[in-house]
Amino acid sequence: MKDGWLLLLDVWGKGCVSGQSEIIMTDVLGRMVEEIRYTPGVRLDVSDYPQGLYFYRLEADGRVLDVGRVLVE
């Protein structure tokens, strides 16, 4: 994370065919925090999230393309 932004990878580089994808953000307990439509180059601002560890899952074309975590301090 840099300056409150979560920078995500290009969905095309991860094998997205249709270009329709979404990001699902969850907290450490697995509760959904946010679900957004994702387009390449979008940046998700997590600076307003409460402090803690969050996980994201990038899904497209019925598949999980990428997963990761971000620590908000």
N, CA, C and O of each residue as an XYZ file, in Angstrom:
292
protein
N       0.847     -1.171      0.000
C       0.000      0.000      0.000
C       0.891      1.232      0.000
O       1.907      1.275      0.694
N       0.511      2.219     -0.771
C       1.275      3.456     -0.816
C       0.300      4.621     -0.783
O      -0.609      4.697     -1.610
N       0.481      5.521      0.158
C      -0.355      6.714      0.270
C      -1.843      6.397      0.346
O      -2.661      7.145     -0.189
N      -2.201      5.308      0.998
C      -3.606      4.985      1.188
C      -4.278      4.308      0.009
O      -5.484      4.063      0.055
N      -3.550      4.003     -1.027
C      -4.138      3.373     -2.203
C      -3.674      1.932     -2.316
O      -2.509      1.617     -2.070
N      -4.577      1.084     -2.682
C      -4.233     -0.300     -2.977
C      -4.091     -0.401     -4.487
O      -5.071     -0.224     -5.211
N      -2.904     -0.680     -4.966
C      -2.678     -0.763     -6.406
C      -2.837     -2.212     -6.835
O      -2.184     -3.102     -6.291
N      -3.694     -2.444     -7.800
C      -3.996     -3.810     -8.211
C      -3.424     -4.126     -9.585
O      -3.180     -3.234    -10.398
N      -3.219     -5.398     -9.820
C      -2.615     -5.842    -11.068
C      -3.605     -5.765    -12.222
O      -4.818     -5.772    -12.018
N      -3.081     -5.691    -13.414
C      -3.886     -5.647    -14.630
C      -4.620     -6.975    -14.814
O      -3.996     -8.036    -14.798
N      -5.940     -6.918    -14.988
C      -6.717     -8.147    -15.137
C      -6.375     -8.879    -16.430
O      -6.486    -10.103    -16.487
N      -5.964     -8.160    -17.459
C      -5.625     -8.824    -18.722
C      -4.385     -9.689    -18.538
O      -4.305    -10.786    -19.089
N      -3.432     -9.208    -17.776
C      -2.229     -9.977    -17.508
C      -2.497    -11.215    -16.671
O      -1.683    -12.138    -16.636
N      -3.643    -11.234    -15.994
C      -4.014    -12.376    -15.162
C      -4.919    -13.362    -15.890
O      -5.316    -14.372    -15.309
N      -5.251    -13.091    -17.147
C      -6.034    -14.037    -17.931
C      -7.503    -13.697    -18.071
O      -8.292    -14.574    -18.424
N      -7.900    -12.476    -17.814
C      -9.294    -12.071    -17.971
C      -9.618    -11.974    -19.455
O      -8.899    -11.313    -20.205
N     -10.692    -12.625    -19.883
C     -11.082    -12.625    -21.286
C     -12.152    -11.577    -21.562
O     -12.035    -10.815    -22.522
N     -13.185    -11.528    -20.741
C     -14.335    -10.663    -21.012
C     -14.116     -9.214    -20.602
O     -14.800     -8.325    -21.110
N     -13.195     -8.961    -19.709
C     -12.994     -7.609    -19.204
C     -13.939     -7.244    -18.079
O     -13.855     -6.146    -17.530
N     -14.843     -8.157    -17.727
C     -15.759     -7.918    -16.619
C     -15.205     -8.621    -15.387
O     -15.106     -9.847    -15.341
N     -14.852     -7.831    -14.409
C     -14.277     -8.417    -13.205
C     -14.700     -7.602    -11.998
O     -15.232     -6.499    -12.130
N     -14.458     -8.156    -10.828
C     -14.796     -7.452     -9.598
C     -13.766     -7.747     -8.528
O     -13.097     -8.781     -8.545
N     -13.656     -6.816     -7.599
C     -12.773     -6.961     -6.450
C     -13.655     -7.121     -5.226
O     -14.586     -6.345     -5.013
N     -13.358     -8.122     -4.431
C     -14.069     -8.333     -3.179
C     -13.070     -8.141     -2.053
O     -12.072     -8.855     -1.963
N     -13.350     -7.167     -1.193
C     -12.498     -6.883     -0.036
C     -13.167     -7.471      1.195
O     -14.362     -7.271      1.410
N     -12.400     -8.200      2.006
C     -12.918     -8.760      3.253
C     -11.993     -8.382      4.400
O     -10.816     -8.079      4.204
N     -12.558     -8.409      5.603
C     -11.729     -8.159      6.780
C     -11.135     -9.476      7.256
O     -11.338    -10.517      6.633
N     -10.413     -9.427      8.346
C      -9.702    -10.604      8.845
C     -10.659    -11.724      9.281
O     -10.258    -12.885      9.362
N     -11.917    -11.378      9.560
C     -12.913    -12.380      9.945
C     -13.683    -12.928      8.746
O     -14.575    -13.760      8.908
N     -13.342    -12.466      7.546
C     -13.997    -12.946      6.343
C     -15.261    -12.197      5.969
O     -15.966    -12.599      5.043
N     -15.560    -11.115      6.670
C     -16.754    -10.322      6.356
C     -16.464     -9.405      5.173
O     -15.417     -8.761      5.120
N     -17.402     -9.350      4.221
C     -17.214     -8.492      3.057
C     -17.249     -7.031      3.479
O     -18.174     -6.590      4.162
N     -16.240     -6.292      3.066
C     -16.133     -4.872      3.367
C     -16.586     -4.057      2.162
O     -17.267     -3.042      2.307
N     -16.205     -4.505      0.983
C     -16.526     -3.769     -0.234
C     -16.477     -4.716     -1.420
O     -15.667     -5.642     -1.464
N     -17.358     -4.467     -2.380
C     -17.356     -5.215     -3.636
C     -17.518     -4.191     -4.751
O     -18.509     -3.462     -4.791
N     -16.550     -4.137     -5.651
C     -16.616     -3.136     -6.715
C     -16.325     -3.767     -8.067
O     -15.595     -4.753     -8.166
N     -16.907     -3.184     -9.099
C     -16.570     -3.550    -10.465
C     -15.155     -3.061    -10.712
O     -14.799     -1.952    -10.312
N     -14.364     -3.864    -11.354
C     -12.966     -3.519    -11.576
C     -12.698     -3.340    -13.057
O     -13.102     -4.170    -13.872
N     -12.027     -2.275    -13.401
C     -11.530     -2.069    -14.755
C     -10.027     -1.840    -14.654
O      -9.560     -1.266    -13.670
N      -9.268     -2.272    -15.644
C      -7.815     -2.122    -15.573
C      -7.410     -0.678    -15.294
O      -7.932      0.260    -15.896
N      -6.482     -0.527    -14.383
C      -5.962      0.787    -14.050
C      -6.678      1.480    -12.905
O      -6.227      2.528    -12.444
N      -7.793      0.914    -12.434
C      -8.508      1.531    -11.319
C      -7.682      1.375    -10.048
O      -6.964      0.391     -9.873
N      -7.795      2.355     -9.173
C      -7.103      2.290     -7.883
C      -8.148      2.356     -6.788
O      -9.037      3.208     -6.815
N      -8.040      1.473     -5.848
C      -8.991      1.388     -4.751
C      -8.410      2.097     -3.537
O      -7.345      1.720     -3.047
N      -9.099      3.112     -3.052
C      -8.648      3.886     -1.896
C      -9.071      3.170     -0.617
O     -10.262      3.007     -0.354
N      -8.092      2.746      0.173
C      -8.387      2.070      1.438
C      -8.031      2.953      2.632
O      -8.038      2.486      3.771
N      -7.721      4.218      2.380
C      -7.280      5.103      3.458
C      -8.379      5.381      4.475
O      -8.089      5.755      5.612
N      -9.642      5.203      4.079
C     -10.731      5.453      5.024
C     -11.151      4.192      5.780
O     -12.052      4.249      6.617
N     -10.517      3.066      5.502
C     -10.807      1.832      6.243
C     -10.236      1.952      7.656
O      -9.203      2.593      7.851
N     -10.892      1.347      8.636
C     -10.297      1.280      9.976
C      -8.971      0.504      9.915
O      -8.768     -0.319      9.022
N      -8.092      0.770     10.853
C      -6.814      0.056     10.887
C      -7.063     -1.442     10.972
O      -7.982     -1.899     11.652
N      -6.233     -2.192     10.274
C      -6.343     -3.644     10.326
C      -5.849     -4.289      9.049
O      -5.374     -3.624      8.129
N      -5.974     -5.593      9.021
C      -5.551     -6.398      7.885
C      -6.776     -6.728      7.038
O      -7.800     -7.165      7.563
N      -6.668     -6.517      5.732
C      -7.758     -6.786      4.804
C      -7.244     -7.685      3.685
O      -6.052     -7.705      3.378
N      -8.155     -8.413      3.094
C      -7.825     -9.319      2.004
C      -8.645     -8.939      0.782
O      -9.799     -8.527      0.907
N      -8.058     -9.075     -0.391
C      -8.814     -8.826     -1.614
C      -8.741    -10.045     -2.521
O      -7.781    -10.815     -2.503
N      -9.794    -10.187     -3.312
C      -9.885    -11.269     -4.286
C     -10.361    -10.642     -5.595
O     -11.396     -9.977     -5.623
N      -9.628    -10.845     -6.652
C      -9.981    -10.347     -7.972
C     -10.568    -11.511     -8.761
O      -9.895    -12.515     -8.995
N     -11.838    -11.370     -9.174
C     -12.534    -12.431     -9.899
C     -12.965    -11.932    -11.266
O     -13.356    -10.776    -11.425
N     -12.890    -12.821    -12.256
C     -13.365    -12.505    -13.606
C     -13.643    -13.804    -14.337
O     -12.965    -14.811    -14.131
N     -14.644    -13.763    -15.188
C     -14.973    -14.925    -16.017
C     -15.175    -16.185    -15.177
O     -14.835    -17.283    -15.617
N     -15.722    -16.036    -13.981
C     -15.995    -17.181    -13.115
C     -14.773    -17.781    -12.452
O     -14.840    -18.883    -11.908
N     -13.657    -17.070    -12.492
C     -12.419    -17.577    -11.895
C     -11.825    -16.548    -10.956
O     -12.068    -15.349    -11.092
N     -11.048    -17.025    -10.007
C     -10.271    -16.136     -9.137
C      -8.938    -15.903     -9.836
O      -8.182    -16.843    -10.080
N      -8.655    -14.632    -10.159
C      -7.432    -14.295    -10.885
C      -6.285    -13.901     -9.977
O      -5.119    -14.129    -10.301
N      -6.614    -13.312     -8.845
C      -5.558    -12.843     -7.956
C      -6.124    -12.690     -6.555
O      -7.303    -12.383     -6.381
N      -5.293    -12.903     -5.575
C      -5.641    -12.664     -4.176
C      -4.467    -11.956     -3.522
O      -3.326    -12.066     -3.970
N      -4.763    -11.239     -2.470
C      -3.696    -10.553     -1.760
C      -4.212     -9.960     -0.472
O      -5.375    -10.124     -0.104
N      -3.329     -9.276      0.193
C      -3.702     -8.656      1.467
C      -3.093     -7.268      1.530
O      -2.112     -6.958      0.854
N      -3.710     -6.444      2.366
C      -3.216     -5.087      2.564
C      -3.386     -4.734      4.034
O      -4.415     -5.035      4.640
N      -2.387     -4.105      4.592
C      -2.415     -3.676      5.984
C      -2.667     -2.177      6.014
O      -1.899     -1.400      5.447
N      -3.746     -1.773      6.677
C      -4.065     -0.354      6.829
C      -3.591      0.065      8.209
O      -4.023     -0.491      9.219
N      -2.702      1.048      8.248
C      -2.134      1.502      9.525
C      -2.598      2.893      9.858
O      -2.221      3.437     10.896
